Amino acid sequence: MKLQFDVTGKHQPDPFIFEDGGKLYLYVTAPKGVEAYSSDDLFGVWHYEGAVASFEGRYDYWAPSVFKHSNRYYIYVSCSTDEEFQYMHAAVSSSLLGPFENEVCFYKRFSIDSHVVKTDSGLFLWYAEDNTACDRVGTRIYVDKLIDPLTPANTPKEVILPTMDEEIFKRNRFGDGRDWHTVEGAFWFTEGDWQYVMYSAGCFDNDSYHIGYAAARTDEQDLTQVDFVKHTANGAFDPVLVKNDFEEGTGHHSVIKYKGQYYAIYHGRDSLEDVRGEFEEARTARVCKLHVRDGLITAERYEHRV
């Protein structure tokens, strides 16, 4: 089901939801700066708040996330310059609507799709970067410990890597015979005795683009020491969300436990929209109910509503 917005013609790729003080905030990918929305109710009207973070000389702000620490708000987002392609940056603000300032660059390399979390062992950053020294080359998910909200330890652990053809972004992408895979968009949370990492995989323009997850039954608080097991159906493709009769391109998401119920906020496109050929942005934020129990996650998608 699509979320309801008070503007027309806007899109909400890579939606990250955050709740604070009884109010909800949504942060999305945008060309010139991170854009934000706010609402008093998940299923109410979302109000456009404009761009809340933009850094001099940078563009294409991908997949933002927000974290609160010691009454300050931190935004994590990847962006580019003419010399740098999607380097991870962080900035701080006293308000969830910014402006987020004093940005720092986390990694001098391609690094996207942040999610910062806190455990009893400290702060951890989930993100995605490339690995070409392997059989299934491409983007995969890492976790790195943070010394503080603006300083990564820069000792990341590879956690979730491609293992199946449904995660191929493009075959023979660079003309050297190797298929390029994409596993990205990590979102970590706990429920009961289990830890979960949900993620997106595949190509946004393919039928197999999907949301999957990995899980671990453990009380280990150092997330770099947890071994997550990717969910499959006895080794076969078994996604939480994938294209159906009314929407496609269902991917990059965040999770919220709202009034006692888990929901995924994800982007998708209406199946009737023609986005083949030259890229045309058509991703809008949608919501579905999640059932989380005993290491398993299933989705209950709402009937399509325009």
C-alpha positions in Angstrom: 0.0 0.0 0.0 1.3 3.4 -0.9 1.9 5.9 1.9 -0.1 9.1 1.5 1.8 12.3 0.7 0.7 16.0 0.5 2.6 16.6 -2.7 2.3 15.2 -6.2 5.0 14.3 -8.6 7.5 13.5 -5.9 9.2 10.2 -5.4 10.6 8.4 -2.4 13.4 6.0 -3.3 15.2 4.2 -0.5 12.8 5.3 2.3 14.2 5.4 5.9 11.7 5.7 8.7 12.5 7.2 12.1 10.3 7.8 15.1 11.1 10.3 17.8 8.9 12.1 20.3 5.7 10.4 19.0 6.3 11.8 15.5 7.4 10.0 12.4 10.0 11.1 9.8 10.9 9.6 6.4 14.2 10.3 4.6 14.7 9.6 0.9 17.2 9.6 -1.9 17.2 12.8 -4.0 19.6 14.5 -6.5 20.5 17.7 -4.7 20.1 16.8 -1.0 18.4 14.4 1.4 14.7 15.0 1.3 12.4 14.5 4.3 8.7 14.0 5.2 7.0 14.0 8.5 3.7 12.6 9.8 1.8 12.1 13.1 0.5 8.7 11.9 2.1 6.0 9.8 -1.1 5.6 7.8 -1.9 9.4 7.8 -0.8 12.1 5.5 3.0 12.6 5.1 4.1 16.3 4.8 7.0 17.2 2.6 9.7 19.0 4.6 12.1 19.7 1.7 15.9 19.1 1.6 17.4 18.7 5.1 21.0 17.8 4.2 23.2 18.9 1.4 27.0 19.4 1.2 28.9 21.8 -0.9 30.0 20.4 -4.2 28.1 17.1 -3.9 25.2 15.6 -5.6 23.1 12.4 -5.9 22.3 11.7 -2.3 21.6 8.0 -2.0 19.8 6.0 0.7 20.0 8.2 3.9 19.6 7.0 7.4 19.3 8.8 10.7 20.5 7.9 14.3 20.0 9.7 17.6 22.8 9.8 20.1 23.1 12.0 23.2 20.3 14.2 22.1 21.9 14.9 18.8 20.8 13.6 15.4 23.2 12.1 12.9 22.5 11.5 9.2 24.5 9.0 7.1 24.3 9.3 3.3 26.3 8.5 0.2 26.9 11.2 -2.4 29.2 12.0 -5.3 31.5 14.6 -6.8 33.0 14.6 -10.2 35.9 12.7 -8.8 34.2 10.5 -6.2 31.3 8.1 -6.8 29.1 7.5 -3.8 31.4 7.9 -0.8 29.7 7.6 2.6 29.3 10.8 4.6 27.9 11.7 8.0 26.7 15.0 9.5 25.1 16.2 12.7 22.1 18.4 13.7 20.1 19.4 16.7 16.9 18.8 14.7 15.6 15.9 12.7 14.8 18.4 10.0 18.3 19.7 9.9 20.2 21.4 8.7 22.8 18.6 9.1 26.2 20.1 9.1 29.9 19.6 9.7 30.0 16.5 7.4 32.8 14.0 7.4 33.7 11.4 4.8 33.7 7.9 6.3 35.3 5.8 3.6 37.4 7.0 0.6 35.7 4.3 -1.5 32.3 3.3 -2.9 30.1 2.8 0.2 26.3 3.0 0.3 23.1 2.2 2.2 23.9 3.0 5.8 22.1 1.9 9.0 23.6 2.8 12.4 22.6 0.9 15.5 23.5 0.7 19.1 24.0 -2.5 21.2 25.6 -3.1 24.7 29.0 -3.4 22.8 28.7 0.1 21.2 27.8 1.6 17.9 27.8 -0.2 14.6 27.4 0.8 11.0 25.8 -1.5 8.4 26.5 -0.6 4.8 27.3 -2.0 1.4 30.4 -1.9 -0.8 32.0 -3.9 -3.6 34.2 -7.0 -3.6 35.7 -8.2 -6.8 38.1 -10.8 -5.3 35.5 -13.6 -5.2 33.5 -15.9 -7.4 30.3 -13.9 -7.3 31.6 -10.4 -7.7 29.6 -7.3 -6.8 28.2 -5.4 -3.9 27.6 -7.1 -0.5 26.8 -6.1 3.1 29.4 -5.2 5.8 29.3 -4.2 9.4 31.9 -1.8 11.0 32.2 -0.7 14.5 32.0 3.0 15.2 34.4 4.7 17.7 31.8 7.5 17.9 28.9 8.6 15.6 31.3 10.4 13.3 34.3 8.0 13.3 34.3 4.5 11.9 36.9 1.9 13.1 37.4 1.0 9.5 37.7 -2.7 10.2 34.6 -3.9 8.5 33.4 -7.5 8.5 31.7 -9.0 5.4 28.3 -10.4 6.5 25.9 -11.1 3.6 27.3 -11.9 0.2 25.7 -13.0 -3.1 24.9 -16.7 -3.4 22.3 -17.1 -6.1 21.5 -15.9 -9.6 18.4 -13.9 -8.4 21.0 -11.5 -6.9 22.6 -10.7 -10.3 22.4 -7.0 -11.1 23.7 -7.5 -14.7 25.2 -10.3 -16.6 28.7 -9.7 -18.1 28.4 -6.1 -16.8 31.9 -5.0 -17.8 32.4 -7.2 -20.8 34.9 -9.5 -19.0 32.5 -12.4 -18.7 31.7 -11.9 -15.0 28.2 -11.3 -13.8 27.8 -8.4 -11.3 25.7 -9.1 -8.2 24.1 -6.7 -5.8 23.2 -7.3 -2.1 22.6 -4.0 -0.4 20.3 -1.9 1.8 20.8 -3.6 5.2 18.5 -3.0 8.1 19.3 -4.7 11.4 16.9 -5.3 14.3 16.2 -7.8 17.1 13.1 -9.6 18.2 13.2 -12.2 21.1 16.4 -14.3 20.9 17.0 -13.5 17.3 18.9 -10.8 15.3 17.8 -10.1 11.8 19.4 -8.3 8.9 17.0 -7.5 6.0 18.4 -6.4 2.7 17.7 -5.8 -1.0 19.2 -7.8 -3.8 19.3 -8.0 -7.6 18.6 -5.2 -10.1 15.8 -2.7 -9.5 14.7 -3.1 -13.1 14.5 -7.0 -13.0 11.6 -9.2 -12.0 13.8 -10.9 -9.3 14.6 -7.6 -7.5 13.6 -8.4 -3.9 13.9 -8.0 -0.2 15.4 -10.9 1.7 16.9 -11.5 5.2 19.5 -13.3 7.3 19.1 -14.3 10.9 21.1 -15.4 13.9 19.9 -16.8 17.3 22.4 -15.2 19.6 22.9 -12.8 22.5 26.2 -11.6 21.1 26.3 -7.8 21.2 29.4 -7.2 19.1 27.8 -7.4 15.7 31.2 -8.0 14.0 31.2 -11.4 15.8 27.7 -12.6 14.8 27.4 -15.1 12.0 24.1 -14.5 10.1 22.5 -17.2 8.0 20.7 -16.1 4.8 17.2 -17.4 4.6 16.3 -19.7 1.7 13.8 -22.4 1.0 16.3 -25.3 1.3 18.8 -23.3 -0.8 16.2 -21.9 -3.2 15.1 -18.3 -3.7 12.5 -17.4 -1.0 12.2 -13.6 -0.7 10.1 -11.6 1.7 9.0 -9.2 -1.0 9.3 -9.4 -4.8 7.2 -8.3 -7.8 3.6 -9.3 -7.7 0.5 -8.5 -9.8 0.2 -4.8 -8.8 3.8 -3.6 -8.0 7.3 -4.2 -9.0 10.8 -2.9 -8.1 10.0 -3.7 -4.5 13.3 -3.1 -2.6 15.4 -0.9 -0.4 13.4 -0.5 2.9 13.5 0.2 6.6 11.6 -1.4 9.4 9.5 0.1 12.3 7.7 -1.5 15.2 4.7 0.8 15.3 2.0 0.3 18.0 3.3 -3.2 18.6 3.4 -4.3 15.0 6.3 -4.6 12.6 6.1 -2.8 9.3 8.4 -2.6 6.3 8.6 0.8 4.5 9.9 0.1 1.1 10.0 1.5 -2.4 8.2 0.1 -5.4 6.6 1.0 -8.7 3.1 0.4 -10.0 3.3 -2.5 -12.5 1.5 -0.4 -15.1 4.3 2.2 -15.1 6.7 1.7 -18.1 10.2 2.4 -16.7 12.0 0.2 -19.2 14.6 1.6 -21.5 16.0 5.0 -20.4 15.7 5.3 -16.6 12.8 7.2 -15.3 12.3 7.7 -11.6 9.0 6.1 -10.4 9.7 4.6 -7.0 7.3 5.6 -4.3 7.2 4.7 -0.6 4.9 1.8 0.4 4.1 -0.1 3.6 3.4 -3.7 4.4 3.0 -5.7 7.6 5.8 -8.0 8.7 5.4 -11.1 10.8 8.6 -11.8 12.8 9.0 -14.9 14.9 11.5 -17.6 15.7 14.1 -16.6 13.1 11.5 -16.2 10.3 10.1 -13.1 8.5 7.0 -13.1 6.3 5.2 -10.1 4.7 1.5 -9.4 4.5 1.1 -7.0 1.6 -1.9 -4.7 1.5 -4.3 -4.7 -1.4 -3.0 -2.1 -3.9 -4.4 1.4 -3.5 -3.6 4.2 -5.8 
